[in-house]
């Protein structure tokens, strides 16, 4: 789907959609709980649905309701399962070690760029601890065997999703284990989100600096639980405000564990050129870069992990900005964006939801129309984005 947007500021009230990151985690907890859980999550997306369907394949019964999901926990675990992760990195990286902990013979299916996204050093660690992993085809992974309790050590600089997957897995493994994180830990707020979700289901663990002491846990559901508003996607509407739109974004918790609430810290600082460390906020780079290009510019550092997202997000953010009359340069670990303003033009979303949404916000301050190729990429995290954009006065 290609769309052309006429330059137009936005105005109105927009509720934040449910947090994709939190929904993944709560679905996983609920699937292993002691009784059914009602998850209040009024909007869903492809990634969340992928996790729900994979859990169903393992033996849960998760059904979509008007308000969210009803989760009947796993009673009889599937011995063999095919798990379609679609393009969801969270689904794959969370469930791979969980399947290993459960001893399920599983085949994971992957789409889009997901087969190219790294699984090392999680892969090697799982093999050392009792699992056998293979790639029967480019788009599939087969997992056999069962993880054993013991000492697990993993580099925390590659992906916090590996850590989350292991925290869940080692809460399911029979016996006591230690999870040691080495190196510079990236996206620490996402690990805190995992610990918060586990805590809501009664799973606590001892923590000694960067070492977690885990044992097989009892997941106790709170019964009904609400998925909080998503700062990652709400950031696009807040970015529009920084460019002159008048939006009230509701449903965002200032006390949330979500790292992307840092958007409220960085947007005011873009009134002048600043340096932004992206190590804990990689998903904010597209919208912050777009706002910076319409203001005084910014330099982004420690953002090299953006190369392994749904697109090479350093390159696609730079391409977005440059294709509409801005000036952005890719560096070894980030971006340099000059504050030039935007004219308009054509942006290729490159299958990346955050590129499509960032381009839509850039369109509000262009002097000419902006066309987005592959605008349906928003379905990954925010299927209603274009409908909401029009409701807020956007001109498609």
N, C-alpha and C positions, 0 to 999 in steps of 0.2 A: 504494500500500500504506500503510495507516494502522496504527500499532501503539500499544499502551498499555503503559507501563512502570510496574511497582510499585517504590516506593522500596527500594533494596537496594544495599549496598556491594558492590564487586567484589573478587575475590581470585584469584590464580593467576599463572602464567607465560605471557606472550604474546610471540611473536616479532614483531618489527617487519616490516611488509610491505615489499616492494622500493620504492625511491624512484621515484616517477612522474617526477619532474624529471630524474633521472639516466637512467632508462630511455629517455625520449625522445631524449636527446642521444646515448646509445650506439647506439641503433638507427640514427640518422642517420649517425653515423660509420661504422658497419659496412656500411651500404648503399653507401658509396663506397670501401670498402677494397679492398685488392689480392687478397684471398682470403676464404673463408668465416669467419664468426665464430660462436662459440657464446656466447650471452648467458644467463647463469644468472639467471633471474628467475621464481621458482616461482609467484608470483601476478601476475595482470595485472588490467587494468580497461579501461573503455571508452576512456579517453583514450589509454592506451598502445597499445591495439589499433587505434585510429584512425590513429595514426602508422604502425604496421606496414602497415596496408592501403593507406595512401596511398603508401608506398614501393614496395609491390608494384605499384601502378598505374603507377609510374614505371619499372618494369622489374626491381626486386629480386625475390627469391624468399625470403620470410620465412615460416617455418612454426613453429607452436607445438609445443613438445615438453613432456614431463613436467616438465622442470626449467627451461624458459624458452623461448628462441627459437633457431632455427638460421637464420642470415642468409647467403644467397647474394647477393653484391653485384651491383649493376647491371652487366650486360655490354652489353646493347642498350637504350639509353635510349628510352623512349616519346616519340614526337613530339607526340602528343596524349594528354591524360590527364584523367580526372575523379577528383577527390580529395575524398572524403567526410570532412570533419573532425569530424563529429558536433558535440559541444559543446566540443571541446578548443581553447582559445585557444592553447596551446603548439603544437599541430599546425599550425594555420593560420598563426600568426605566424612559426614557424620555416620552414615549407615555402614560403610565398609568395615570399620573396627567393631561396630555393634554386631554385625553379622558374624564377624570372627569370634566375638565373645560368646555368642549363642551357639556356635558350632553348626550353623546352617550352611549347606552347600548352595551357593548363590551365584547367579550370573547378573551382572549389572550392565544395563544398556545405557548408552550415552549419545547425545545429539550435539549439533553445533560445534563450538570450540571446546566443549568439555573433554573430549578425548585427548586434547593437546595440553590441558592444564596439568601441572605437576602433581604427582602423588608421592614423590620421594621427599623426605625420608620415612614417611608413614609406611610405605610399601615394605621397605627393608626391615623396619622394626616389627611389623606384623609377622613377617616370615621368620624372624629370629625367635619370636614368642609363640610359634605353634601353627601358623597358618601357611597355606600355599596359595600364591596368587599368580595368575597367568593372564595373558591377553590373547584369547582365541582369535579375535579379529581386532581391527583398529578401533571399533566402536563398542567393544565388550570387555569386561573384566570378569574372570571366574575366581571365586574365593572358596577354598576348602580348608578343612581342619578347624582347630579351636584354639583360641588364645589361652595361655596359661597365666596364672597369677605370678607376680614377681616384680622385678625392677625394670621399669620402662624409662628410657631416656630419649628425648627428641629435641631437635633444634627448633626453638620457638620463632625463628626469624622468617620461616617460609610461609606458614599459614596458621592463623589461630583456629581455623576449622579442623586441622589435625588434632589440636589439643582438645577441642570440644568433643570430637568423636571419641577420643581416648578416655575422657572423663566419663562419658556415658558408658563406654564399653567396660571400663574397669569397675563401674558401679554394678555391672551385671555378672562379671566373672566371679566364680565361686572361689573365695579365698582373699587374702590381703595382697595389695600391690602398692607400689610407689611409682608416681609419675614425676620425673625430673625434667624440667625445661632448661635448655642450655641456649647460649647465644642471646642476641638481642630479641626480646619478645615483641612481635608486631601485633597490632590490633588488640592490645590488652583489654579494652572495654568489651570486646566480644566474648572473651573468656569469662569476664565478670558477669555477662548476661547469662552464660551457661550455668555458672555457679548459682545465680539468682533463681533460674528456672528449676534447677535441682532442689534448691532449698524450699521452693514453694510446694514441692512434692515430698518434702520430709527427708531429703537426702542431704546429709551434712558430711563434711570430711575435714580432717585435720590438714592444715596448711603450714608448712615451714619454709618461708621465703618462696622460692620457685620450685618447691617439692610438694606434691599432693599425696596424702596417704589415704588410700581407698580400700574398701572391702565391699563384698556383695551387699547391696542395699535393698531396703524395702521401700518401694515407691507408693506413697500414700496420697491419693488425690484430694485436693480441696473441694472437689465436687463440681463447682462452677468457677471458671477462671476467665478473665478478660485479657485479650491481647491489646496491649497499649498502642497508641498511635506511633507511626513510623517517622522518625526524624530523618532518615536517609532520603525518603521521597518528599517529605514535607519541606526539605531543604530547597527544592526547586521553587516552590511557591514563595518561600522566604527570600530566595535570590531574586525573584521577580520584584518583590517589594524594594529591595536594595536598588533596583533599576527604575523605580518610579511607579510601579503598580501599587494598588491599595487593597491588599488581601488580609483577611483575618483567618489565620490557620488555627483551627481548634483541635483539641484532643492530643496535644503534645505535652508530655510530662517533663517539667524542668528538672525533676529529680531522677529521671530515667538513667539506667545503666548504659543506655545506647551512647556510644562514643560520638555519633554524628550530631548530637545536640550541641557539639562545638561549633556548629554553623552560626550560632548566635554570638559566639566570640569573634569569629573571623570576619563576618560580613562588615561590621563597623570599621574594621582595620583596613579595608580595601579602599578607604577614602584617600589613602596614599600607598605608594608601592611598598609591599612588605614581603617578607620571606615566610612561607608556610611549610611547616614540617608535616608531611602527609602520612607518616608511618602509622599513626593510629586512626586516620580518617581518610583512607583511600577512596571511599565512595563519594566524598565531598569534592574531589578534585574537579570533575567536569563542571559543576555549577559554580564553584569558586573561580575557576579559570575564566568562565564566560563573563561573570560579573567583573572580574579584574580587567578583562579586555575592554570593557565599556567604561572603566574608571581609570585608575592610575597604574594598572598592571600589577603583577606579582611574580615572585620566583617560588617554585614548588620544589622541595627537596625530599629525599628519602621516599620517593614514589615509584621506585623501580618495579614493585610488585604489580603495578597497574598494567604492565605488559602482558600479564597472564590472566586478565579478566575476560569478559565476553568478547572483547576485542583487545588489541594492543592499545590500551586506553590512553597511554601517553601520546601515541601517534594519532589516534582518532580524535582526541581533544584538540591537538594542534591542527589537524586537518579541518576540523569544524571551524575553528577560529579563523584560520587563514582563508578558507573558502568563502567567508562572508565579509572579507575586507579587513580582518584583524591581523595581528602579528604575534605568532607563537612559535617558539623554537624548542625542540626536544633536546634535553641534555642527557647525560649518562644516567642520572637518577631522578629526573623530573622534567620540569618545563620552565621556560621563561616567557611570560606573557607581557606584551607592551599594551599600554592603555591608549588604544587608537580609535575606539568606537567601531561600529559595524554598518555596512551598507546593505547587505543582503546577498542572496545567491543560492547555491545548491549544496546541501550537506548530505553525505551518505551516512546513515545511522550505523552501518557495518554490523548489523545484527545486535547492537548494544543498546539496551533500554535507556541507560543513563546518557548516552550520546543523543538519542532522539529527544529526550526531555530537556536536556541542556540547550539543544538547538531551538526548541520551542520557546524557551525563556529568552534566548538571544533575540528571537524574532520581535519581541516586544519593543526593542530599542533600535531595530534596523531602520534604514531610510527607504529601503525597497523590499519587495516580497522575499521570503525565504522558503525554499522548497526542501523538504526532507524526504529522501529516498529510503524506503524500508521503515516507514513510521510505525508499523505494527510491532516493532521490537519492544514497545512499551508493555506488551502483554506479559512479558516475563515477570514483572513486578507490579504493574499498575495498569490493568486492562482498561480501566475507566478514565485514563488520563486525558484522552482527546475529548471525551464527552464533558469532563470537568473543565477542560480548557475553554471550550465553547461556552459553557454555562457562565464562566467568569468573564466573558466578553471577547475571547479570542476569535479571530476572524480567519476561518479556514476556507 
